[in-house]
Every structure is written in C-alpha cells, then in structure tokens.
Amino acid sequence: MNDEYERILNRSKSKHKDVMRSMRYLSKLTIKNFDTVVHGFHEEAFSIINCEQCGNCCRNYGPRFRKTDIKHICKSSGRSIKEFQNKYLEQDPDGVGYVLKELPCPFLNEDNTCSEYENRTLSCREFPHTLSLNIQRKLVGLAMDSVYCPAAFLICEKIISKYN
C-alpha cells in the first residue's frame, strides 16, 4: 500500500469513534438529495484513490458470494460449483449466500489486481457501496469500512464536513 493511503488510514483509525458517532447521527436524519451528493463524493475519492495501489479490502474483508456470483466465476474458470464452494467458501453466518473460508481473498494477486476481476462478485463491484441507493441507511457500515478503505474514509470526511 502506498504511503499516502497509509496516512489516510491512520487518520481514519484515530478518528474512528467520532466518525461512527457522526454517521450514526446522520443515518437517522432525512436529508434531501443525499445519494446524489454522496455519489459525487464517491467520484472525487476514487479520482484520488486507486484500488490497485491498496487492496486492503481484499485482505481484510471477504465479499458475500451469491449463487449467481459463484456460477459466473465457475463458468469462466472451468471449475465445478461444488469444487469451488468446497475449496473457498462457507455458508454466510447470516444465512444469505457464502463467504470466504480464509482471508486474504485467494483471488488477490501480489500486485493488488484480482484474478477474477471480470467475474468478481456484486459485493466487490459495489464496495464501499457509496454509489448505491439509500446510502444514508448504510452510513454505519461505511464508517466501519473506512478503517480499511482510504476512499471510504475520504467519503466519510466529506459527508461529515457537509452535514454535521
């Protein structure tokens, strides 16, 4: 991970309690056009942050695999679904889909690229979920992601600066 991202994450860890408190508070409000504003913050953050210079999400979080995700990965790689599930996955404790048995993600390459990038899970495609709808209800999750994702922390800072 590059030095600038390390500095951002160190700042995130030092401010984590305050960020969590702010995000909890903001998640309870009704803020007009919130998604549109946060989508802009997302674009700004990812114009600065290059995921391939980080890969921290792949080392610390495992995506949720839906049956559709598993089918796509297996079809492209020629693996059987049963073999794939036995080797890499276990049932999600929430009972919705599957999660990785071990971290870091086995598809993370040494250069922080993904060997399954074209077929990556929906969870991976959407991380840190700041382009989704009803983001305001997901602010606590975003605050938790900000400890590992420099872009998520930059987005949190922008949200707090604008609304808190």
N, C-alpha and C positions, 0 to 999 in steps of 0.2 A: 504494500500500500504506500502511496506517496506521502511525503511529509505534510503537505497541506491538509490532506484528508485526516491524517493522524491528529493534527491540531484541532480540526473541526470536531472530531470525535472526543477528544479530551475536553473541549469546551462543552460538548453535549453532556458528558458524564458529570462534569462539575455543576451543571445547571439542571440536571435531570429532575430533581424534586420540584423545582419551580416550573419547569416545562410541564410535568404531569399535572400539577395543580392548575395551571392556566388552561391546559387542554380539557381537563375535567369540567372546569367552569364554562369554557366556551362551547363545549358539546351540549350543554343544557340550554343554551340561548337559541333564539330563532333569528338568524342573520340572513338577510336577503342577498341573493346572488353569491352566496358563499362558495359554491362549487366553481363558478366561473373565476372568481378571484384566486382560489387555490390552484386551479388549473394553470393560471398564469404564473403563480409561484413555482409550480412544478417545472414549467418550461424554463424559467430563469435558473432554477437549481441545476437542472440537467444540462444547461448550456455551460455550466462550470464543472460539474462532476461527470467523469467518465467511468462507468461501472467497471470497465476492463482494467482500470488502474486501482481498483478496490477489491471487489469480490467478497467483501466482508459478509454480505447477506448469505452467500453460499457456504461460508464457513460456520456461521452461527445460527442460521435458520434453515429449516428444511421446508420445501414447498409442500402444499397439500396436493396429492395426486388424485384427480378424478378418474373414473373408468375411461373417459374419453382421452385424457392425457396419456394414460398407460397404453391404450390402443394405438395412438399416433406414434409414440416412441417405439413401441414394439414393431409396428408395421415398417417404419423407416429403417430400423436396425436389424430386422430379420429375427428378432428374439421371440420366443413364445411368451405370452402373458404370464403364464404360471411360473416360468423360469425367472422372468423379470421381477415379479412380486416376491418370490422366494429369496432372490438374491439381494434385493434392495429395500423392500417395503415391509411395513407392518400396518395393521389397522390403526387408523387415527383414533386416539382416545375419545374424541367427541363422536365417533361412530360415523363420520362423514368422510368417506374416501380413505386414503392411505397417506402415510408419512414415511420419510426415510428411516431406516433402522439406525444409521450412523451418519454423523457429520464429520468432516465437511461433505458436501454433496459429492457423490462419486463422479459426477459429470463435469465438475470444475477442473479445468486444466491448469497447469502451473502458471500460465500467462493470464489467468483470470478470465479466459474465454470459457464458453460452455460447449461441450462436445455434443450436446443435444439442443443447441440454441434454436434451430429452425423448428423443433418439435417440443420446445420447453413447455412446461405446464402453464395453465392460465394464471396460477398463483405467482409464478415467476414473471410472466409477462406484465402483470399488473402491479408488482411491487414497486414502490411502497404504497400503492393504492390511492395515490393522490390525483389520479385522473378519473376516478370512479365518481358515481353519483352519491349524493347524501354523505359526503365526506365528513360533515360535521358530527355525525354519529360515530365516526371511526377515529376521532381525534386522540383518544387514549391509546389506541393501537399505534397510531402514527408516532406518538410520544415514545412509546416503547421501542418502536423501530429506530428512532432517532439515536439511540445509544450505539447502534451498529452501522447505520447508513448515514453518511455525511449529507447526502441530498435531503433525506427526511429531516435531519436537524435544521438545515438551512430553510426548509419549508416551514417547520415549526417556528423558527425565529421570525420569519416574515408574518405568519399568522398572528403570533403574539404581539408583534410590533403594530400591526394594523388594528387588531380588535381588543386587545387587553388594556 
